[in-house]
Amino acid sequence: MHHPSQGGRHELGQNFLVDPSVIATIERLVARTSGPIVEIGPGDGAMTLPLSRHGRPITAVEIDSRRARRLERRTPQNVVVVNTDAMRFRFPRHPHVIVGNLPFHLTTAIMRRLLAEDRWRAAVLLVQWEVARRRAGVGGATLLTASWWPWYEFEVHSRVPARSFRPVPSVDGGLLTIVRREAPLVADRGRYQDFVKQVFTGRGRGLREILDRTGRLDRTAVREWMRARRVAPYALPKELTAEQWASLWHLVADGAADRPPVRRR
């Protein structure tokens, strides 16, 4: 996705993928999915053209009008090029697959937009290497990942060297897949996400103290949960897995501490 300059600043551009082996890997990952494809930031079509040969409908969302026109002339009939910003694009209301080489400086903003959409079933994304690792919970999950884990599975597949792009960025990229769970681990998204944020931003020397300060659970319940889930008292929120977050939320949601107090007359 190519972003034009604003207010006299230099053009903010994407680092375009030029490595055939990485493109082939993306093809294989996309081949595991089915249905129409929405590609974010196709640029000059490095991924669009190989994917188009499989015959699946593709909507290529490109913000650069010149590149959009050139790509439209080069693609077959199963590809529709849309000249707009991915942050404003209206995603299809039918099930589809997301593919994209996301601009490193806009990765988080685009990721938030995608996760809030409810029609796509899988995404194959090329992002900054450290972002791919953190989204997949490698070395510790972020607040964003923990907030969405009950609805999505994140997996990092491979590191993509900086030399695979033009211009060459200062950091490596990473291939990340996101798959929507058939059955969410949590039902109440809003309250769960509020709880995760409360824990991530809470003060305390380790998870046991942080949870105690939330006032959501008594200390005995926290100790029992930690023992059952093999969570150390001084573990940090980023160290929890998707399943541990879900079980912790169920403990909170089902407990008396999370119910509104009874008003006495």
C-alpha positions in Angstrom: 0.0 0.0 0.0 1.6 3.3 -1.1 0.8 6.5 0.8 1.1 9.9 -0.8 2.8 12.8 0.8 0.9 15.2 3.0 1.7 18.7 4.1 4.9 18.8 2.0 6.4 15.7 3.6 8.2 13.1 1.6 6.1 10.3 0.2 5.5 7.5 2.6 5.9 4.3 0.7 5.8 0.6 1.1 8.8 -1.7 0.9 7.8 -3.8 -2.1 8.4 -7.6 -2.1 10.7 -8.8 -4.8 11.9 -12.2 -3.6 10.3 -15.0 -5.7 10.8 -17.6 -3.0 8.9 -15.6 -0.4 6.1 -15.0 -3.0 5.9 -18.7 -3.6 5.6 -19.3 0.2 2.8 -16.8 0.3 1.1 -18.7 -2.6 1.3 -21.9 -0.6 -0.2 -20.4 2.5 -3.0 -18.8 0.5 -3.6 -22.2 -1.2 -4.6 -23.7 2.1 -7.6 -21.3 2.2 -10.6 -21.0 0.0 -12.9 -18.3 -1.3 -12.5 -14.8 -2.6 -9.3 -12.8 -1.7 -8.9 -9.2 -0.7 -5.3 -8.1 -1.1 -4.1 -5.0 0.8 -1.4 -2.9 -0.9 -0.7 -4.9 -4.1 1.7 -2.3 -5.3 3.0 -3.5 -8.7 1.3 -6.9 -8.4 4.2 -9.0 -7.1 1.7 -11.2 -5.3 -1.5 -10.3 -7.2 -0.4 -11.8 -10.5 0.7 -15.2 -9.2 -2.4 -15.5 -7.0 -4.6 -14.5 -10.0 -3.5 -17.6 -11.9 -5.5 -19.8 -9.4 -8.7 -18.3 -10.7 -10.1 -17.1 -7.4 -11.8 -13.7 -7.3 -9.3 -11.0 -6.1 -10.0 -7.5 -4.9 -6.8 -5.6 -4.9 -6.9 -2.4 -2.7 -4.3 0.1 -3.7 -4.1 3.7 -2.6 -1.6 4.9 -5.3 -3.8 5.8 -8.3 -0.9 5.4 -10.8 -0.1 1.9 -9.5 -3.7 1.0 -9.4 -4.2 2.0 -13.1 -1.1 0.0 -14.2 -2.1 -3.0 -12.2 -5.6 -3.0 -13.6 -4.1 -3.2 -17.2 -1.9 -6.2 -16.2 -4.4 -8.4 -14.4 -7.0 -10.9 -15.7 -10.8 -10.6 -15.3 -10.9 -12.3 -11.9 -9.0 -9.3 -10.4 -10.8 -6.1 -9.5 -8.4 -3.2 -8.6 -9.9 -0.7 -6.1 -8.1 2.7 -5.8 -8.6 3.6 -2.1 -7.0 3.6 1.3 -7.3 0.2 3.1 -8.3 2.1 6.3 -11.4 3.3 4.4 -12.1 0.3 2.2 -15.5 -1.5 2.9 -14.6 -5.1 3.2 -17.0 -7.7 1.6 -20.0 -8.9 3.7 -19.4 -12.5 2.5 -16.6 -14.8 3.8 -13.2 -14.0 2.3 -9.4 -14.2 2.8 -7.0 -11.3 3.5 -3.6 -11.1 1.9 -1.2 -8.3 2.3 2.3 -6.9 2.5 1.5 -4.3 5.1 3.5 -1.0 5.4 5.6 -1.4 8.5 4.7 2.1 9.8 1.0 1.3 9.5 0.9 -2.3 10.6 -0.8 -1.8 14.0 -3.5 0.5 12.6 -4.3 -1.8 9.8 -4.2 -4.9 12.1 -6.7 -3.2 14.5 -9.0 -2.5 11.6 -8.8 -6.1 10.3 -9.4 -7.7 13.7 -12.5 -5.7 14.2 -14.0 -6.9 10.9 -16.1 -10.0 11.2 -16.4 -11.6 7.7 -12.9 -12.7 6.7 -11.8 -16.2 7.8 -8.1 -16.2 7.3 -5.3 -13.7 6.7 -1.8 -14.1 5.3 0.2 -11.0 6.1 3.8 -9.9 5.6 4.7 -7.6 8.5 7.7 -6.5 10.5 9.5 -9.5 12.0 9.2 -8.5 15.6 5.5 -7.7 15.1 4.9 -11.1 13.6 6.6 -12.7 16.7 4.7 -10.7 19.2 1.3 -11.3 17.5 2.0 -15.0 17.7 3.0 -14.7 21.3 6.6 -15.6 20.8 8.6 -14.0 23.5 5.5 -12.6 25.1 2.2 -11.5 23.7 1.1 -7.9 23.4 -2.1 -6.4 24.8 -3.5 -6.4 21.2 -2.9 -10.1 20.7 -4.2 -11.1 24.2 -7.3 -9.0 23.5 -8.2 -10.9 20.3 -6.8 -14.4 21.1 -10.2 -15.9 22.0 -11.3 -15.2 18.4 -8.2 -15.7 16.3 -5.2 -18.0 16.1 -1.9 -16.3 15.3 1.0 -18.1 13.8 4.4 -16.9 12.6 5.8 -18.9 9.7 9.1 -17.6 8.6 11.5 -14.6 8.7 11.8 -12.6 5.5 15.2 -10.9 5.1 15.3 -7.1 4.5 17.0 -7.8 1.2 13.7 -9.3 -0.1 12.2 -5.8 -0.3 12.8 -2.8 -2.5 13.7 -0.3 -1.1 15.5 -2.4 1.5 14.1 -1.6 5.0 16.1 -1.4 8.2 14.5 -4.5 9.7 13.4 -8.0 8.5 9.9 -8.9 7.7 7.9 -11.9 8.9 5.1 -14.0 7.5 2.1 -14.1 9.8 -1.1 -16.0 9.4 -4.3 -15.3 11.4 -7.2 -17.8 11.4 -10.6 -17.1 12.9 -11.6 -19.7 15.4 -14.7 -21.7 14.5 -15.8 -21.5 18.2 -14.5 -18.5 20.2 -13.0 -19.2 23.5 -14.9 -16.3 25.1 -18.5 -15.0 24.4 -18.4 -11.5 25.7 -15.8 -9.6 23.7 -16.3 -6.1 25.2 -16.0 -7.1 28.9 -13.2 -9.6 28.2 -11.2 -7.0 26.4 -11.7 -4.4 29.2 -10.5 -7.0 31.7 -7.4 -7.8 29.6 -6.5 -4.1 29.4 -7.0 -3.8 33.1 -4.6 -6.6 33.8 -2.0 -5.5 31.2 -1.9 -2.0 32.6 -2.3 -3.0 36.2 0.4 -2.4 38.8 2.0 -5.1 40.8 5.0 -7.4 41.1 3.7 -10.3 39.0 0.3 -11.6 38.0 -0.9 -12.6 41.4 -0.5 -9.1 42.8 -2.0 -7.5 39.7 -5.1 -9.7 39.8 -5.5 -9.0 43.5 -5.5 -5.3 42.9 -8.2 -5.6 40.2 -10.7 -6.5 42.9 -12.2 -9.1 40.5 -11.1 -12.2 42.4 -10.3 -13.2 46.0 -6.8 -14.3 46.7 -7.8 -17.9 47.3 -9.4 -18.1 43.8 -6.3 -16.6 42.2 -4.0 -19.0 44.0 -6.1 -22.0 43.0 -6.3 -20.9 39.4 -2.5 -20.3 39.2 -1.9 -23.8 40.7 -4.3 -25.5 38.3 -2.9 -23.6 35.2 0.7 -23.8 36.3 1.2 -20.1 36.2 3.9 -18.7 38.5 2.9 -16.0 41.0 5.4 -13.5 39.5 4.5 -14.3 35.8 3.7 -11.3 33.7 0.5 -10.8 31.7 2.4 -11.2 28.4 3.4 -14.7 29.4 -0.2 -16.1 29.4 -1.4 -18.3 26.6 -4.8 -17.9 24.8 -6.3 -20.7 26.8 -5.0 -19.3 30.1 -6.5 -15.9 29.3 -9.9 -17.5 28.4 -9.9 -19.6 31.6 -9.0 -16.6 33.7 -11.8 -14.6 32.2 -14.3 -17.4 32.8 -13.3 -17.5 36.4 -13.9 -13.8 36.7 -17.1 -13.8 34.7 -18.6 -16.7 36.7 -17.4 -15.4 40.1 -19.4 -13.3 42.5 -16.7 -10.6 42.4 -17.7 -9.8 38.8 -21.4 -9.5 39.6 -23.0 -6.1 40.3 -23.5 -5.5 44.0 -27.0 -5.9 45.5 -28.4 -2.6 46.5 -29.7 -2.6 50.0 -32.8 -0.6 50.8 
